Amino acid sequence: MISTKLRGTASRFALAVIALCAATPAFALDGQTAAASPTPSDALQANDGGAAPTDKQGGDIIVTGSRAALRAATSEKRDADNFVETLHANDVGKLPDQNVAEAVKRLPGLSVANDQGEGRYVVIRGIDPSLVNVTLNGQTLPAPEPDGRVVKLDDLPSAMIQSVVVTKSLLASQDANAIGGEVNVRTKTAFDSKAPFFFDARGAIGLYGINKKSPYEVDGTIGGRFGAGETFGAVLSVNYSRRPIESENFQGSSDWTNNVGGVSVPSGGGYRDYNLFRTRLGVVGNFDWRPSDDVKLYIRSSYSKYQDHETRDQNLLAINFPTKGSAAYNALTPSTLPATATILVRHREEDDNTKSVTLGGDFNVGGGKLSMSGGWTRAEKVDPIRSEFTFTYTPPKTNPLFATYDPSTYPYTLVPSGANAGIFSDPTNFIQSKLKAEHRFTFERIWQGRADYSHPLAIGTDSSFQIGFKYLDRHKNDDHDLTSYKSTKGANWTLDTVGFLGDSDFYNGQFTFGQRIDWNKARAYLAAHPKVATFDYAGNLGGSLAPDYDVKERILAGYAMVTLKFGKLVIIPGVRVENTRDQTAAKIVGPAITAIGKTITTDAAYAAALAANNGFNARATNSYTDWFPGLNVRFEAMPDLLLRGAVTTSIGRPNYSTLAPFITVTPNDPNPATVAAGNPFLKPYKAVNFDAAIEYYPTRDSLFSVGFFYKDIKNPIYQIVQKGIANPGDIPGASATDYPKIDLTQYTNMDKEFIGGVEVNVQTQFTGLPGFLSGFGLSANYTHVWGHATGPGFRAGAIPLAYQSHDLGNVSVFYEKYGLTARLAFNYRSAFSDVVGTSAATDSYWDAQGQLDLHVGLQVTPQYTIYVDAANLTDAPWRHYQGEKDFLVERERYGSTYRIGVQLHF
């Protein structure tokens, strides 16, 4: 019923839009009626943004770059044979988007998962970002993240890109590993510009609203064509940014099951203050040689580096609830909650980099076109240190610590009360309780090559067929080392030796932050007084072995497709076949490792035990072949009205860490033992995708469209916890004799899931209005998504889908005329689940969020522009809750960001 109703609504809306547009006179563009879209070559040249023409009415400077980018993107969408969304470089610069993820969230149906207020992973139509294929100049990008296939788009500065094309319905020539879709980032070449030489530079400095510190960024691009006949081309682009970010995180609770006086009370609460420096460096070098019309050779190279060095201070109260139903529990009141206080500091350093080199060429051969390319990419993620010092106040029975819970404030208030109300300002009562440090190194390397050949067909008008193949060889490795210490009994290392009272203001004075730990002093103190902490040999041995894995994946693909053009009708059937072969390796950590760890008493013995057990001792091989038929149809019903439809198939391969055949056995007394295991024989997701759309283009600057999509997905993957099951007897390290029953945690395939939705897109500039008013324009899109999964082995009923926001929207009001550019943009996405639990009460959600951004620029001359940006004007937070909105897990605020910059173009 829901689907039928929404489809009916979409149809009525489409008819209304078409009727409205048919009744609207064609807008004038630079004094001309623009009824037809430019050709791809026209759009390419328009995107150059060269010398600005004069307005025919007043002779004023016009900012043509953004309008040209709008025309080019609209033209590419119109001329595309499948469902795509396009964003050009000039559009990216018109809003304060700091990376590629933030730039593409403005497109219909797209949202992002954030980190520290910045977009990180792209989410297309509410589908898990690990099911999105990301390419750079057509080559598959590796993922620096250790666990999944998701590519971090915040590693790519927005200034590096020439354009971004998001594909929503695949052609047979594209990788099938894209249930969500494909994001292709393209960098600039010398032949993208009409001018033989160009130089662009930009610099900006800003101010963060919370810490009052100044971020800055600089970038420059230089390139051109040279040699006889301008057959050679070269472009060099460099971008660098440094951002000193502070965010304030109110820490709620993931346990709201306790009821005190008829009120649900959290199990704790606290404050987390993040302070970090985030830097990005991006370098692009593109080189071309076109000795003739029949031969075009190129090299595409890039390097991106991302560093995030963070310190997180934390004050935490944990409630020590008595046994439910006991007299002590029933006597509790919201102002007499027994508690423990903890002060922590976490210091984390993250260094990522991605390198890529691609060599390719296009050749006119045998009456057709042959395209060949091959490349190498490598992504690395190094966490040199991720450590946390913990100091705890455990109250004696003679001086108990109580906390008061007040739900009348937002966020709620949970503070020490009674005689210990000032506990967080008194460092002498806090004793070091533990230290945890980690080091991690992950890399993913890809070798890939492809060849595509297209040839005209004597069928219809300008028909053709295309065949090709692709080979991809991927190697993913994760090496994790754990170093943890316990406090030495009787050492009593107190916080006053390394503590300090910093900025106490939190949440604009609503709360007071107490003592903090100086991480550098704590590290130095431990080095000078090693006996205050005891190395956890047993825990570190298992913790350093269990997460490690090695995955090798080889994909061999071939395809054939035909583009049939019969006047205004284009039909593109095609089929792709992909053979996948996985070789996975991991480690078994069972009772034997635990027993070894318990016997170690010296560093030398620990190093020997770690080296002796560091090899991979669990291996698996899996291979499968899949066929992917698809059909895309495009029909020009009227000169400005297009109808589209597509039925395609795609795949989603499991994440690397879930494929790794690791086994970790934790003995329990009494039984059952706890077993966590990978699953190298997981089936990939399989999807059948349906797309349909009506698109109306009344002018070169305008687009009105309504689209519908539906995805039927089989074999979705969920983590299952099976408690007290009979031991199958084939788990290494956990014999059925010793452990007749086990608690097993493992990823497995569920039955199916589906996703459906409606997309509405409106984009226009009112150039038909007189004088000053002709500079106004509107860009707006809205997407409604619905769907769920089913899996009786996981939980009964409909299961929500991770990352699925039911409502996504963007509204941008802009003005461009007389050298003035102004955009006020609002981006919105409704709540989505990031963790799907075994019941609705344990589902974890990020709440709805809307962000308001502003950009104002003034073109002083055709070569010189100054601009001002303001991001997150309303200080919109990210809010995390569990089950119900009242059950707050965390709320993080970032404040507003302002910057002023200068842009040069020659």
FIVEXDREN-457806 format. One record per residue (C-alpha): residue in three letters; x, y, z. Coordinates in pm, whole numbers, plus 50000, padded with zeros to 5 digits. Layout:
N
ALAXYZ ...
END
This chain:
906
MET500005000050000 ILE502785024250081 SER504585018149754 THR501385021949553 LYS500485054249726 LEU503915069449674 ARG504045059349311 GLY500695075849259 THR501905107049434 ALA505025107849220 SER502985104948903 ARG500655133149002 PHE503625154749096 ALA505315147748764 LEU502205157848571 ALA501925189448778 VAL505555198648714 ILE505185192548340 ALA502025213348326 LEU503665241548519 CYS506745241448299 ALA504705239647981 ALA502865270648091 THR506085289048175 PRO507765308547893 ALA511285298447805 PHE513815317448009 ALA516165340747820 LEU519845333147864 ASP522275361347777 GLY519555375947561 GLN518825343547373 THR516175317147404 ALA517815284847522 ALA515595256347410 ALA518235230147344 SER521085217347555 PRO524685222747444 THR526675195147292 PRO529235177647515 SER532045197347347 ASP530155229847405 ALA529715221047770 LEU533375212047799 GLN534465245547665 ALA531895264347869 ASN533375249748183 ASP536685266948115 GLY535525298448289 GLY537705320948073 ALA537255358248026 ALA533785368048138 PRO531535381647864 THR529625413547914 ASP525935415147984 LYS524125425547665 GLN521845448647859 GLY524255466948086 GLY527865457948009 ASP528425444748362 ILE530735415848454 ILE528875382648485 VAL530145353248686 THR529985327948405 GLY531925300048578 SER529095287548797 ARG526445291748529 ALA528675273148284 ALA529135245348540 LEU525375243748590 ARG524815241448216 ALA527485214848175 ALA526095193448457 THR522555196948325 SER523695188647973 GLU525585157748087 LYS522595145048280 ARG520335150847981 ASP522645134647729 ALA523555104947949 ASP522265070947844 ASN521715060448206 PHE520785076548539 VAL523555100148653 GLU524105131248863 THR527015154548787 LEU528865180748987 HIS531495203548833 ALA534425220948995 ASN532925255748971 ASP529845244149159 VAL531985229649438 GLY533585263449498 LYS530245280649550 LEU529645265049893 PRO531985258950190 ASP532415221750114 GLN535775209750242 ASN536025176050071 VAL534415154749800 ALA531905138550039 GLU530515172350144 ALA530325183949785 VAL528255154649658 LYS525765155249946 ARG524065183949759 LEU523005159949481 PRO519595142849475 GLY519405111149683 LEU522835115249843 SER523845120350203 VAL527015115450405 ALA528155099050727 ASN530105124850927 ASP533175126151147 GLN533885157051359 GLY531325176951164 GLU532865168750824 GLY531455144950565 ARG533385112250535 TYR531445084650353 VAL528935089950075 VAL525545073050114 ILE523465068949797 ARG519735064049841 GLY520115052050199 ILE522395022950111 ASP525415012550317 PRO528455031850184 SER530464999550166 LEU528154990449874 VAL529185021349673 ASN531985018449416 VAL534345048349417 THR536675054649124 LEU539265081049041 ASN539525088648670 GLY537745055948604 GLN540065034348819 THR538785016549131 LEU539995033349450 PRO541235013149749 ALA539945018150102 PRO542385028850374 GLU539945018650648 PRO540914985250808 ASP537564967850828 GLY535484975150520 ARG535384984150153 VAL534105019050218 VAL536285046250064 LYS536865077450272 LEU535985106850052 ASP537205131650312 ASP540725121750209 LEU540115139549876 PRO540095177849899 SER537285193249696 ALA539815215949523 MET541385185449355 ILE538395176549142 GLN537295186848795 SER533975168748817 VAL532135141349004 VAL529695118248828 VAL527385096949041 THR525905067448852 LYS522615053448982 SER521875028048707 LEU524855008148585 LEU525895000848230 ALA527494967348150 SER530804985548104 GLN530864995548473 ASP531924974548772 ALA529004954548912 ASN530204959349271 ALA527954989749313 ILE524534982249460 GLY524405017649592 GLY525895032149276 GLU529225045249151 VAL531035077649232 ASN533645086948971 VAL535935115749063 ARG537715131348766 THR540705154348789 LYS541465182148542 THR543485177348221 ALA544995202847986 PHE542435194147719 ASP539505203047948 SER540295239747897 LYS539585261247593 ALA542585283047677 PRO546035268747593 PHE547375279947932 PHE545615283748265 PHE546495290948623 ASP544155289748921 ALA544985297049284 ARG542965300449598 GLY543705308549958 ALA541405311250257 ILE541615316350631 GLY538805311350876 LEU537565310651232 TYR535945282551432 GLY533135293451659 ILE533995270751954 ASN537775273251993 LYS538275306351809 LYS541175291051615 SER541885297051250 PRO541795270250981 TYR543455277950650 GLU543885262950306 VAL545755270549987 ASP545615254249648 GLY546885260349301 THR546515245148956 ILE548735252448659 GLY548525236348321 GLY548415240247950 ARG549075226147606 PHE552335229847424 GLY554425216547138 ALA553665217346768 GLY549925218146726 GLU549485218047105 THR549705180047110 PHE551205178247460 GLY549325187247777 ALA550265188648145 VAL548455198448465 LEU549805200848818 SER547435207249106 VAL548345210449476 ASN546075215749774 TYR546905219050143 SER544635226050439 ARG545025226450816 ARG542075227251051 PRO542345230351433 ILE538945215851526 GLU537205214451863 SER533945196551927 GLU531985192452248 ASN530385158552303 PHE527785152852572 GLN528085116052661 GLY524775099752734 SER524145062852788 SER523335031552589 ASP521555016552890 TRP518255032452990 THR516675001253138 ASN516685012553501 ASN513535028153644 VAL513865050753948 GLY510725065954089 GLY508885060053761 VAL511625076953559 SER513985059853313 VAL517505067653436 PRO520705064553228 SER523535042453349 GLY525865072253337 GLY526865103953161 GLY529695127753105 TYR531485152952890 ARG534015146952610 ASP536015175752471 TYR537765168552137 ASN540695189552022 LEU542435179651700 PHE544475191251408 ARG543285177751074 THR545485183150769 ARG545075173350406 LEU547525173950120 GLY546465166049766 VAL548665165049457 VAL547515157349102 GLY549755153648799 ASN548065146848465 PHE549945144048134 ASP548585139447781 TRP549985134047435 ARG547735135347130 PRO550015130746828 SER547045126346594 ASP543285123846587 ASP543675086046604 VAL545965083646906 LYS545535098747253 LEU547865088247534 TYR547755099047897 ILE549135094748246 ARG546965102148550 SER548675104048888 SER547565115349230 TYR548655115849591 SER546445124549887 LYS547495125650248 TYR545205129050548 GLN546355133850908 ASP544185135951216 HIS545935141051551 GLU543375142151829 THR543205145852206 ARG539945137552381 ASP539425147952743 GLN536625131152932 ASN534815134353266 LEU532525104753331 LEU530045093853595 ALA528935057353602 ILE525925047253810 ASN526355015854024 PHE522805003154033 PRO521984977254300 THR520334944954192 LYS516974952254037 GLY514124944954274 SER516314946454586 ALA515464969254876 ALA518444991454794 TYR517274994454432 ASN513715002954533 ALA514995029654772 LEU516835048854498 THR515835084254406 PRO517095105454111 SER519235125454356 THR520795095854542 LEU522315074354269 PRO525485055854379 ALA528265063954132 THR531895060954032 ALA533825090153879 THR536435086553606 ILE538725110953425 LEU540265099653097 VAL542375112952815 ARG542695096452475 HIS545385106352231 ARG545045093651876 GLU547165099151568 GLU545905088351228 ASP547955091150909 ASP546375080150580 ASN547635083150227 THR546505071249886 LYS548715069849578 SER547645061949223 VAL549215060548877 THR547295051948559 LEU548615048448204 GLY546115047147921 GLY545205056347570 ASP542395059347316 PHE542925046946960 ASN540875047146643 VAL541255011446519 GLY539374992546247 GLY536655018446219 GLY536025018046592 LYS537525031246914 LEU539825011547145 SER540425024147498 MET543055007947716 SER544265016548064 GLY546145001048351 GLY547065013648689 TRP548355008749041 THR546825023349355 ARG547745019049719 ALA546015032150028 GLU547635030950371 LYS546325038750715 VAL548765041551002 ASP547685047351360 PRO551075053351524 ILE549435056751863 ARG545955053652003 SER546285054752379 GLU544055062052675 PHE545015069753035 THR542285063753294 PHE542155077453648 THR539255065953868 TYR537695076054197 THR536195045554366 PRO534435058554676 PRO534975040455005 LYS531955028555197 THR532585055555455 ASN532385083255194 PRO530085071954911 LEU529715091854592 PHE526205100454482 ALA524935115454158 THR521825135754084 TYR519895130353762 ASP517825159353628 PRO515875152453305 SER514415187553289 THR517465201553108 TYR518505193552752 PRO520785174852738 TYR520005159653075 THR522085168353382 LEU523965141753578 VAL526355156253839 PRO528005145454166 SER526025155654471 GLY526385157354846 ALA529775159055015 ASN531575149154692 ALA529865174154463 GLY533235189054366 ILE534975155954298 PHE535965164453938 SER537925195054054 ASP539945175554314 PRO542735155754140 THR544125139654457 ASN541205115354480 PHE541705100554132 ILE544085070754102 GLN545435056653776 SER543485025053697 LYS544545014753346 LEU546345024153027 LYS545465011052685 ALA547575017952376 GLU547195005052023 HIS549155006251702 ARG547644997451366 PHE548884995051010 THR546564987550719 PHE547104988250347 GLU545114980150038 ARG546904976549705 ILE545164973449368 TRP546584964849028 GLN543984968648756 GLY543754969548380 ARG540964972148127 ALA540304973647755 ASP537124985847584 TYR536314985247216 SER533315001847051 HIS532285000446686 PRO529415016146490 LEU526474994746385 ALA524474999246067 ILE521244998246263 GLY518995027846326 THR520825061046372 ASP524325061546520 SER524055027646691 SER527085008846819 PHE528254978347007 GLN530884976947279 ILE532884948947435 GLY535584948747699 PHE537254932147992 LYS538764942348323 TYR541214925748558 LEU541554936748920 ASP543994922749173 ARG543474934649530 HIS545544928449844 LYS544274939850185 ASN546234935350509 ASP545604946250867 ASP548204944151144 HIS547094954151491 ASP549164955951812 LEU547754961152160 THR549644974252461 SER547704977052785 TYR548694981953147 LYS546924976153473 SER547554997353778 THR550074982054015 LYS548464973054343 GLY549394998154608 ALA551145021954365 ASN548445048754403 TRP549525070654112 THR547285100854167 LEU546075125853912 ASP547635156354080 THR551015145753933 VAL549835149853571 GLY546455167553589 PHE545435202953510 LEU542295224053507 GLY541785237353157 ASP538875255252998 SER535925246453221 ASP533245261052992 PHE531205233952820 TYR528095237652603 ASN528125275552628 GLY528275274753008 GLN525455249653056 PHE527915224753209 THR531315227253381 PHE534265206353269 GLY536555194853553 GLN540095181853576 ARG541935169953265 ILE544975147853212 ASP548075161153039 TRP548795131852805 ASN552425141252746 LYS553095144553119 ALA551345111453188 ARG553475093752930 ALA556655109253072 TYR555645100453428 LEU555055064153332 ALA558435062553161 ALA560125076653474 HIS558105054753715 PRO557485021953530 LYS556495003153844 VAL553255022853886 ALA551685001653610 THR551884964653524 PHE552084951953167 ASP549144929053080 TYR551044901052906 ALA548104877252862 GLY545644903252735 ASN548144919452500 LEU549154886652339 GLY545624877352235 GLY544654913352159 SER547604917451920 LEU546854885351729 ALA543064883851700 PRO542374913951470 ASP545064906351209 TYR544044893850866 ASP545164891850505 VAL542774891150206 LYS543644887149839 GLU540894891949584 ARG541084887149210 ILE538254897748980 LEU538184889748611 ALA535314906248422 GLY534074908348066 TYR531064924847909 ALA529174931647590 MET526534958047527 VAL524744973947236 THR523595010047206 LEU520635010546971 LYS519435044846857 PHE516225048446661 GLY515625085546632 LYS514535097246975 LEU514645062447131 VAL517845048047280 ILE517935012047403 ILE521054997947570 PRO520964961047657 GLY524114945447797 VAL525524917548006 ARG528564915648230 VAL530224885248385 GLU532584886548682 ASN534604858448833 THR535734864649191 ARG538394845049375 ASP539194851849741 GLN542164839649942 THR541794848850307 ALA544014843550609 ALA543684851650978 LYS544664838651322 ILE543204814851575 VAL543334827551932 GLY542114800952169 PRO542744786852516 ALA546294777152414 ILE547194813652350 THR545514823752675 ALA547524797452865 ILE550784809552708 GLY549954845452800 LYS549374836253164 THR552854821253195 ILE554744851653062 THR556514873153320 THR559194891653119 ASP559294914052813 ALA561684890352638 ALA559344860952689 TYR556444881352561 ALA558304891752246 ALA559244855452182 ALA555664843452230 LEU554304870652002 ALA556804862251727 ALA556134824851757 ASN552384828851716 ASN552294858151475 GLY551804837851158 PHE548444832150992 ASN547144797651085 ALA543604799450947 ARG543164800850569 ALA540304797750323 THR539674800249949 ASN536404808649780 SER535454814049416 TYR532224823349239 THR531024835948901 ASP528074859348847 TRP526234872548542 PHE524804907748536 PRO522274914948261 GLY520984950448233 LEU518834973348023 ASN518765011448006 VAL516185029847793 ARG515955066847708 PHE513105082447507 GLU512755118747402 ALA508975122147417 MET509185159047328 PRO512165181747247 ASP512545190647615 LEU510925160447782 LEU512775127947845 LEU511535094847979 ARG514025070448128 GLY513875034948253 ALA516365008648361 VAL516484973248495 THR519984964248610 THR521734938948834 SER524634943849072 ILE526634927849352 GLY527974937749692 ARG530974918149813 PRO531384912650189 ASN533734934450391 TYR537274921550434 SER537214917550812 THR534054896450795 LEU535614873850530 ALA538774868150732 PRO538644832950887 PHE539664844051236 ILE538564824751545 THR538754838151898 VAL537784814952184 THR537344829152532 PRO536904802152796 ASN534294809253060 ASP533794792753394 PRO531194779153394 ASN530594771353025 PRO529584780452758 ALA532714794652596 THR532474826352392 VAL533494822452028 ALA533864850251769 ALA534524838751412 GLY534854852551062 ASN533004837750768 PRO535084833850450 PHE532164817250271 LEU529694845650300 LYS527584850449990 PRO527754884949829 TYR524744907549819 LYS522784903349493 ALA520504931249370 VAL517964936449095 ASN517494973949045 PHE514584992448884 ASP514745029348788 ALA512285052248610 ALA512215089948563 ILE510585119148383 GLU512925148248307 TYR511935182148169 TYR514525207448042 PRO512775240147952 THR516105259147923 ARG519815252147928 ASP519885262048296 SER516735244148407 LEU515745209148504 PHE512555194948653 SER512505157648719 VAL510735130448912 GLY512255096048953 PHE511385062949114 PHE513725034849217 TYR513385000649373 LYS516054975249473 ASP515394938749552 ILE518474926449740 LYS519234890749839 ASN521784877450091 PRO522104908350315 ILE524774903650580 TYR524154907650953 GLN526104898851264 ILE524344871351456 VAL524844862151822 GLN523754826651904 LYS523804819352275 GLY524074784952428 ILE524124765652102 ALA525514730452070 ASN529194730751980 PRO529504719151618 GLY532844703451703 ASP534834718551415 ILE535994750651582 PRO539784750251639 GLY540624756352001 ALA537114748952124 SER536564711452130 ALA533034698752184 THR534344677952475 ASP535714707752664 TYR532924731452558 PRO529704712852476 LYS527914746152435 ILE529164779452303 ASP528034815252250 LEU528854821751882 THR529164856351722 GLN529504855851343 TYR528374874351032 THR525924854850820 ASN523554859650527 MET519924868550588 ASP516984863350349 LYS516494895950164 GLU515924933050185 PHE514374959149962 ILE514744996449916 GLY512385019049726 GLY512135056349684 VAL511065087349497 GLU513395115649391 VAL512295150649293 ASN514735175849148 VAL514185212549054 GLN516935234748917 THR516565268048738 GLN517885303248703 PHE515285330048641 THR517085346548351 GLY513755355848191 LEU513015381048468 PRO513975417648410 GLY517155434648528 PHE518415426848876 LEU515905398748930 SER517325377848646 GLY520275368648866 PHE518185347749106 GLY517965310149084 LEU516765279749275 SER518135244749316 ALA516155220049525 ASN515815182649553 TYR513955158549778 THR514215120949816 HIS511925098150013 VAL513225062950080 TRP511625032750240 GLY512674996850291 HIS513554969450536 ALA515184935350562 THR513864901750681 GLY515864875550867 PRO514134851351105 GLY517514839751236 PHE518324875351342 ARG515044889451466 ALA511374886951380 GLY509514912651172 ALA510874940850959 ILE514534949551023 PRO515594985750962 LEU518424991750718 ALA521645007750835 TYR522345042950697 GLN518825046350558 SER517395081250609 HIS513795081250494 ASP513955117950391 LEU516775136850221 GLY516635172150089 ASN518575202249965 VAL517405237549899 SER519735263749757 VAL518715299249671 PHE521405316649469 TYR522125349449297 GLU524675354749017 LYS524885387748830 TYR526985419248812 GLY529995399848944 LEU528145390149263 THR527675353949363 ALA525615344549667 ARG524205310949777 LEU522225301750085 ALA521905264050107 PHE520155240650349 ASN520955203550358 TYR518715179250550 ARG518575142550623 SER516225124350860 ALA517335099551127 PHE519145067951026 SER520295036751208 ASP524015030151234 VAL523724998151441 VAL520874973551395 GLY520354953851716 THR518524921951799 SER515414942451890 ALA513984976851820 ALA515004987652169 THR518684981252089 ASP518734998051747 SER521075028051748 TYR520185059651551 TRP521715092451447 ASP518965118151472 ALA517705140751194 GLN520055169151107 GLY519875200250896 GLN522735223850815 LEU522575259250680 ASP525545272650479 LEU526265305650305 HIS528685316350032 VAL529115351949902 GLY531655360549632 LEU532515391949440 GLN534305390549106 VAL536405422149113 THR537885414448772 PRO537545384348545 GLN540745370948705 TYR540205380549070 THR537425370149311 ILE537055374549685 TYR534605353649885 VAL533225347350232 ASP531885314050360 ALA529855305150666 ALA529205268450744 ASN526715253950992 LEU525225287851074 THR522685273151317 ASP525245251951510 ALA523355220451415 PRO524535191251633 TRP524775154051565 ARG522585135351810 HIS522815098051881 TYR520075078152056 GLN519075042252118 GLY515615028352046 GLU513685060152129 LYS514675096552089 ASP514515103052463 PHE517255077352527 LEU520265098952445 VAL523585081652371 GLU525535112852277 ARG525125147752137 GLU528025164851965 ARG528225201351866 TYR530775217951638 GLY529755254351625 SER529835275651314 THR532825280551085 TYR533675312150893 ARG536325318950632 ILE537385345750386 GLY539315338050072 VAL540735349949744 GLN540575331549412 LEU542675338649103 HIS542075326048751 PHE544205332248444 
END
